[in-house]
Amino acid sequence: MPQVKIVPKNFMDMVAALPASKLDSLYTNTFFCEAVLRSLPPVSKMYVLRMLYIDAAVSAKLMQEWVLPDSFSKHKAAIDRLLQLRVFTESIDRKREISYRLNPKYQENLRKYLVHGGTLSREPMPSSVTVRLPTLEELDAYALQQWECFLLQLINSSLVERPTNFSPSMMKVFQRGLITTRDNEAPKLTENGFRFLLMETHTQLWYIMREYISTSEGRGMDTAELISFLLELSFHVTGEAYNMNTLTEVQQIAIKDLATLGLVKLQQGRKESWFIPTKLATNLSVSLSDSSSRKEGFVVVETNFRLYAYSTSKLHCEILRLFCRIEYQLPNLIVGAITKESLYTAFDNGITSEQIILFLQQHAHPRVAQKAPAVPENVTDQIRLWETDLNRVEMNLAHFYEDFPSMDIYEAACDYARELGGFLWEDSKKMRLIVRGEMHEEMKDFLRRQK
């Protein structure tokens, strides 16, 4: 089986890293099989559907005939992905010919799903029990409020009026790599932390969920069951109520944490309690490249470098403070200016000009987002120029040589450095020489031989 490096960018990448036994157990869930099919590249989907009712192995040579010769790279990538997820199993016969077939468990349950449809382990509760449920607009506002509250506590707990239910140890797990703490000093954002705040909500959410899943076994939760439950949530209907009594013990614990993050909303009735998925939960299995979760923008940038953010969010104010000077804040308006000094601070903290420009473009107010460009060109050009000001001098390791025993040895050393392409500078009168750092060992050997 080819060894393909897996970079976890979504749930399916994390699924691919699970042990074979756990992955096979997940394929007993028809919804999980459907989620895997959804996540596959188009060519991989074609192979799965073609082989769904073939119970024998198919040779690799025959499968290559299913695509045009110039699409071999896509064919190979599709096969690699199917092997990573154990949707395909590979076999090699005595003649060293490779064949593939569908994982029997995956094949059986995907057939059931496509023929008979799937039924969730829980159905929406009747309106007679739940009475009034929040509207989709109220759910979106709730999810945004919970998520921003969590992020504020993540970067600076003093900014939060209502702390989350996560334990301090769990918050430290989330802060790992984002926050650095030193003795007698307030916590500070790392370079990754600054970049994290400028990411899209969907990307931020996946980063947090990845940490939550990777540490689940240490909290007594089965990783496979947790992943299966999170993916199953993506099949629930946004805004519908689902009974809490249908959840297992692991799911009961997870649902309370998900409520803290804004993925679900919990409600208590007279006799029953239920959870209501938000858009954050139903988009969990979506790829990070998906832009469907993009929120309406709020930032207006003028040609004079003034910035107006129509927002009541404390989090938005803290993010803007990373790269601009906040001048004053009204109840629903943040006014600031993009200055050379504020950008230098951002660059020192590891934020790049392209990240700042992308953030301003992605969060442009609808009135200016329709224009081309959404952010004035003189502003974007100047942001890039101010970054290049810091990179005028490029530092490279070099070595300085002097006190040569004779002019002949000195000139031989200069010629040797030129031959190797490591010569930088010389002073023939004082017999001084500077060469690139990477050829220091070679120069030492050469000089020893001369002596």
C-alpha positions in Angstrom: 0.0 0.0 0.0 1.5 3.4 -0.9 2.5 5.6 2.0 0.8 9.0 1.5 1.3 11.7 4.0 -1.9 12.8 5.5 -2.4 16.5 6.4 -5.5 16.8 8.6 -7.5 19.6 7.1 -11.0 18.1 7.8 -12.7 15.2 9.5 -11.9 12.8 6.8 -8.2 13.3 7.1 -8.4 12.6 10.8 -10.6 9.5 10.0 -7.9 8.3 7.6 -5.3 8.3 10.5 -7.5 6.0 12.7 -6.4 2.4 13.2 -7.9 0.0 10.7 -10.1 -1.7 13.4 -11.7 1.5 14.5 -12.2 2.6 10.9 -13.9 -0.6 10.0 -16.2 -0.3 13.0 -17.2 3.2 11.8 -18.3 1.7 8.5 -21.2 -0.1 10.2 -22.9 3.3 10.4 -24.7 4.0 7.1 -24.5 7.8 7.6 -20.8 7.6 8.2 -20.5 5.7 4.8 -22.5 8.5 3.1 -20.3 11.2 4.8 -17.2 9.5 3.4 -18.7 9.3 -0.1 -19.5 13.0 0.1 -16.0 13.9 1.0 -14.3 12.0 -1.8 -12.9 13.7 -5.0 -15.0 13.2 -8.1 -12.8 10.5 -9.6 -12.9 8.6 -6.3 -16.7 8.8 -6.2 -16.9 7.4 -9.7 -14.7 4.4 -8.7 -16.8 3.7 -5.6 -20.1 3.8 -7.5 -18.7 1.6 -10.4 -17.5 -1.1 -8.0 -20.5 -0.9 -5.6 -22.1 -4.0 -7.0 -18.9 -5.8 -8.0 -18.0 -8.4 -5.3 -14.7 -9.4 -6.9 -11.4 -7.5 -7.0 -10.7 -5.3 -10.0 -7.1 -5.2 -11.4 -5.2 -1.9 -11.4 -4.5 -2.2 -15.1 -8.2 -2.4 -15.9 -9.0 0.6 -13.7 -6.4 2.7 -15.6 -8.5 2.2 -18.7 -11.3 4.1 -17.0 -9.5 7.4 -17.4 -7.8 9.2 -20.2 -3.9 8.9 -20.3 -3.5 12.6 -19.5 -5.5 12.2 -16.3 -3.3 9.6 -14.7 -2.3 12.0 -11.9 -6.0 12.3 -10.9 -6.4 8.6 -11.1 -3.4 8.0 -8.8 -4.7 10.6 -6.3 -8.1 9.0 -6.3 -6.7 5.6 -5.6 -4.5 6.9 -2.8 -7.4 8.6 -1.1 -9.5 5.5 -1.2 -6.7 3.5 0.3 -6.1 6.0 3.0 -9.8 5.8 4.1 -9.8 2.0 3.7 -12.7 2.3 1.3 -10.4 0.2 -1.0 -8.3 -2.7 0.0 -5.3 -3.7 -2.0 -4.1 -7.2 -2.9 -1.1 -8.4 -4.9 -1.1 -11.8 -6.6 1.8 -14.2 -7.5 2.5 -12.3 -10.7 2.9 -9.1 -8.7 -0.2 -7.6 -10.2 -2.2 -5.2 -8.0 -6.0 -5.4 -7.6 -8.5 -3.4 -5.6 -11.9 -4.1 -4.1 -14.3 -2.2 -1.9 -14.1 -2.7 1.8 -16.9 -5.3 2.4 -18.4 -3.4 5.4 -18.3 -0.1 3.6 -19.8 -1.7 0.4 -22.6 -3.5 2.3 -23.8 -0.4 4.3 -23.5 2.0 1.4 -25.7 -0.3 -0.7 -28.3 -0.2 2.1 -28.1 3.6 2.3 -28.5 4.2 -1.4 -31.3 1.6 -1.8 -33.3 2.1 1.4 -32.2 5.5 2.5 -30.9 6.2 6.0 -32.7 6.8 9.2 -31.1 8.8 12.1 -30.9 7.2 15.5 -33.1 10.0 16.6 -36.1 11.9 15.0 -37.0 15.5 15.5 -39.3 16.1 18.5 -42.9 17.1 17.8 -43.8 20.8 18.1 -46.4 19.9 20.7 -43.6 19.0 23.1 -41.1 21.7 22.2 -43.7 24.5 21.8 -41.5 27.4 20.5 -38.2 26.9 18.9 -35.7 29.7 18.0 -35.8 30.9 14.4 -32.9 30.3 12.0 -31.9 34.0 12.5 -31.9 33.6 16.3 -29.9 30.4 16.0 -27.3 32.1 13.8 -27.0 35.0 16.3 -26.7 32.5 19.2 -24.0 30.5 17.4 -22.0 33.6 16.6 -22.3 34.9 20.2 -21.2 31.6 21.7 -18.2 31.2 19.3 -17.0 34.8 19.8 -17.3 34.4 23.6 -15.2 31.3 23.4 -12.5 33.0 21.3 -12.4 36.0 23.6 -11.8 33.7 26.6 -9.2 31.8 24.5 -7.1 34.9 23.8 -7.9 37.0 26.9 -10.1 35.8 29.7 -10.4 39.4 31.1 -12.4 40.4 28.1 -15.2 37.8 28.8 -18.2 38.8 30.8 -19.6 35.2 30.9 -16.8 32.5 30.9 -17.4 29.2 29.1 -18.0 25.8 30.8 -14.7 24.4 29.6 -12.3 23.5 32.4 -9.0 25.4 32.7 -7.1 22.3 31.6 -9.2 22.0 28.5 -8.7 25.7 27.7 -5.0 25.1 27.9 -5.3 22.3 25.3 -7.1 24.7 22.9 -4.5 27.4 23.6 -1.6 25.1 22.8 0.4 26.7 20.1 -1.8 29.9 20.1 -0.9 31.3 23.5 2.5 31.5 25.3 2.8 32.0 29.0 5.9 33.0 31.0 6.5 33.5 34.7 5.0 36.7 36.1 3.9 37.8 32.6 0.4 38.0 31.1 -0.3 35.4 28.4 0.6 36.5 24.9 -0.5 35.4 21.4 2.1 33.5 19.4 2.5 34.0 15.6 0.1 31.1 15.0 -2.3 32.7 17.5 -2.4 36.0 15.5 -2.9 34.1 12.3 -5.6 32.0 13.9 -7.6 35.1 14.7 -7.5 36.3 11.1 -8.8 32.9 9.8 -12.4 32.2 8.6 -14.7 30.9 11.3 -15.0 27.5 9.6 -11.2 27.1 9.6 -11.0 28.2 13.3 -13.7 25.7 14.2 -11.9 22.8 12.6 -8.7 23.7 14.4 -10.5 23.6 17.8 -12.4 20.5 17.0 -9.2 18.8 15.9 -7.7 19.5 19.3 -10.9 18.4 21.0 -10.9 15.1 19.2 -7.2 14.4 19.5 -7.4 14.7 23.3 -10.7 12.8 23.7 -9.2 9.5 24.8 -7.4 11.2 27.7 -10.9 12.4 28.9 -12.3 8.8 28.8 -14.1 9.3 25.4 -13.8 6.9 22.5 -12.3 8.8 19.5 -14.2 6.7 16.9 -17.6 7.2 18.6 -16.9 10.9 19.0 -16.0 11.4 15.3 -19.0 9.3 14.2 -21.4 11.4 16.4 -19.9 14.7 15.1 -20.3 13.6 11.5 -23.8 12.3 12.2 -24.7 15.8 13.4 -24.1 17.1 9.9 -27.1 15.1 8.8 -29.4 16.7 11.3 -31.7 19.5 10.2 -30.7 23.0 11.4 -33.3 24.4 13.7 -35.0 21.1 14.6 -35.1 19.8 18.2 -33.7 16.4 19.1 -34.3 14.5 22.3 -31.3 14.4 24.7 -32.4 11.0 26.0 -31.4 9.4 22.7 -27.7 10.2 23.3 -25.1 7.8 24.8 -22.9 8.8 27.8 -20.1 10.0 25.5 -22.5 11.9 23.3 -24.1 13.6 26.4 -20.7 14.9 27.4 -19.8 16.0 23.9 -23.2 17.8 23.3 -22.6 20.1 26.3 -19.1 21.1 25.0 -20.6 21.6 21.5 -23.2 23.9 23.1 -20.4 26.0 24.6 -18.9 26.4 21.1 -22.2 27.3 19.5 -22.7 24.2 17.5 -25.9 23.3 19.2 -28.4 25.1 21.5 -29.7 23.3 24.6 -33.2 23.8 25.8 -35.1 22.4 28.8 -38.9 21.6 28.8 -41.1 20.5 31.6 -40.3 16.8 31.2 -37.9 16.6 28.3 -34.7 18.3 27.2 -33.4 18.7 23.7 -30.6 20.1 21.5 -31.0 22.2 18.4 -28.2 22.0 15.8 -26.9 25.3 14.3 -25.2 25.9 10.9 -21.8 25.3 12.5 -22.8 21.8 13.4 -24.4 20.9 10.0 -21.3 22.2 8.2 -18.8 20.1 10.3 -18.0 17.7 7.5 -17.6 20.4 4.9 -14.1 20.9 3.4 -12.1 23.9 4.6 -12.1 25.2 1.1 -15.9 25.6 1.2 -17.0 29.2 1.4 -20.7 28.6 2.1 -20.2 29.5 5.8 -19.0 33.0 4.9 -20.7 35.7 7.0 -21.8 39.1 5.9 -18.9 41.6 6.0 -18.7 44.6 8.2 -15.5 46.5 7.3 -15.2 49.6 5.1 -11.7 50.9 4.2 -11.2 54.3 2.6 -8.4 55.6 0.4 -7.1 57.8 3.2 -6.4 54.6 5.3 -9.4 55.2 7.6 -11.2 52.0 8.6 -14.9 51.8 9.7 -16.2 48.5 11.2 -20.0 48.3 11.7 -20.0 45.8 14.5 -20.9 45.5 18.2 -18.5 42.5 18.7 -15.7 42.8 21.2 -13.9 40.1 19.2 -14.0 42.1 16.0 -12.5 45.1 17.9 -9.6 42.9 19.2 -8.9 41.4 15.8 -8.8 44.9 14.2 -6.5 46.0 17.0 -3.9 43.5 15.7 -3.1 45.6 12.6 -4.8 49.0 13.0 -5.0 51.8 15.5 -8.4 51.9 17.1 -9.4 55.6 17.6 -12.8 55.3 19.2 -15.7 52.8 19.5 -19.4 53.6 19.3 -22.2 51.1 20.3 -22.3 49.7 16.7 -19.3 51.3 15.0 -15.5 50.9 15.4 -13.3 53.6 13.9 -9.6 53.1 13.3 -6.7 53.9 11.0 -4.2 51.7 9.2 -0.9 53.2 10.1 2.7 52.3 9.5 3.3 51.8 13.2 0.3 49.5 13.6 1.3 47.4 10.7 4.9 47.1 11.9 3.5 45.7 15.2 1.5 43.2 13.2 4.5 42.2 11.1 6.6 41.7 14.2 3.9 39.4 15.6 4.1 37.2 12.5 1.1 38.5 10.5 1.8 39.0 6.8 0.5 41.7 4.5 -1.4 39.2 2.4 -3.2 37.9 5.5 -4.3 41.4 6.5 -5.4 42.2 2.9 -7.3 38.9 2.7 -9.1 39.6 6.0 -10.2 43.1 4.8 -11.4 41.7 1.5 -13.3 38.7 3.0 -15.0 40.9 5.6 -15.8 43.9 3.4 -19.2 45.5 4.0 -21.8 44.5 1.4 -21.9 48.1 0.1 -18.2 47.9 -0.9 -17.9 44.2 -1.5 -19.7 44.6 -4.8 -17.1 47.0 -6.0 -13.8 45.9 -7.6 -11.6 46.1 -5.7 -13.4 46.0 -2.3 -10.3 47.4 -0.6 -8.7 50.5 -2.3 -5.6 49.6 -4.4 -3.5 52.4 -2.9 -4.2 50.8 0.6 -3.3 47.3 -0.4 -0.2 48.4 -2.3 1.0 50.5 0.7 0.5 47.6 3.1 2.7 45.4 0.9 5.3 48.2 0.6 5.5 48.7 4.4 6.1 44.9 4.8 8.9 45.0 2.2 10.5 47.9 4.1 11.3 45.4 6.8 12.9 42.9 4.4 15.4 45.2 2.6 18.3 43.5 4.2 18.6 39.7 3.9 20.7 38.0 6.6 22.9 35.1 5.5 25.5 33.2 7.5 29.0 33.9 6.4 32.6 33.2 7.7 35.5 35.7 7.9 39.1 34.5 7.3 42.3 36.5 8.0 45.9 36.0 9.2 46.9 33.8 6.2 50.5 32.6 6.5 51.3 33.7 2.9 49.9 35.5 -0.1 50.0 32.3 -2.1 47.8 30.4 0.3 45.4 33.5 0.5 45.1 33.6 -3.3 44.6 29.9 -3.5 41.8 30.1 -0.9 40.1 32.9 -2.9 40.2 30.9 -6.1 38.9 27.8 -4.3 35.9 29.8 -2.9 35.1 31.2 -6.3 35.2 27.7 -7.8 32.7 26.5 -5.3 30.4 29.5 -5.7 30.8 30.6 -2.1 33.0 33.7 -2.6 31.5 36.9 -1.1 34.3 39.5 -0.4 38.0 39.9 -0.2 40.6 42.5 0.8 43.8 41.5 -0.9 46.0 44.1 0.9 45.2 42.8 4.3 44.6 39.3 3.1 41.0 39.0 4.4 38.3 36.8 2.9 34.6 36.2 3.5 32.8 33.1 2.1 29.3 31.7 2.5 28.5 29.9 5.8 27.6 26.6 4.2 31.1 26.0 2.8 33.0 26.7 6.0 33.9 23.0 6.5 35.2 22.7 3.0 37.3 25.8 3.4 38.8 24.4 6.7 39.8 21.2 5.0 41.3 23.1 2.1 43.4 25.3 4.4 44.6 22.3 6.4 45.8 20.7 3.2 47.7 23.9 2.3 49.6 23.9 5.6 
